[in-house]
């Protein structure tokens, strides 16, 4: 796929650690690259030779099904050799440091390390100590850049904004904002591309500091329903809550759950998103999650193309992908 005059400059970064530091042109370059990979998943032979001879390691220190599987498939469809590495296999259990673990893996001839870790900053720490590319698959409460990218890519594709100019668009992110690395990556990317972002949640899960990122904050979901073009419902991360953040799941659902009643008050073409996994009946009703406004499964599909693009770009591979 030859680069058009409207295409941003080529990618120059070795690592992808977050969206906070990426420019609008860099975001668009990732999305344009992902567009070229979209058709791979629809072919009879779901492979391209873009990363043939490259080695990708999934270094996951936190449980993951969706993200890990998506990265595995993305690397495989680019014809890379893929090694899955989980915490239960890690020498960290024996006292080895994260950096030593990564450097030992790199010594086997690895080109890209995809890392997920419970500690914020772990991906950056690795990037400072290894020579291969590092791709952040989620670090603590910091960022989850590929989830943010696939969410924004889905918004652009669904709304026909293929230039990813999101000015005039209002996106609500609802739920456990305090603990969400997905929210942080979405905020950085959406704001860079010009979207208005409203963060909604209980006061205990909605830190006032998020105003500094240029977001509007609201503790009432009902007050913002009519204004938004996209609503992204976050999972309540019970595993990260040190104390109860709300009286009961029933009360949370009453005030912050996306129900068919609330959906009826919104714009007819509003996009309903969720990064998964879904707590059905808590943050979103099944009828909404499975309804015509939902992009949840499309997010999963788009995630493959976006992660293929990210792996391709940080690996420094050439030539560019060819769109069928």
Secondary structure, DSSP 8 states (H G I E B T S, - for coil): ----TTS------S-B--STT--HHHHHHHHHHHHHHGGGGGSSS----TTTT-EEEEEESS--SHHHHHHHHHHHHTT-EEEEEEGGG-GGGGT--HHHHHHHHHTTT-SEEEEEESSTTHHHHHHTT-SSEEEEEEETTTB-HHHHHHHHHHHHHHTT-TT---TT-EEEEES--TT-HHHHHHHHHHHHTT-EEEEE--GGG--GGGGGGT-EEES-STTTGGG-SEEEE----GGG-SS-SSS-HHHHHHHH-B-HHHHTTS-TT-EEEE-S---BTTTB-HHHHTSTTB-HHHHHHHHHHHHHHHHHHHHT--S-----
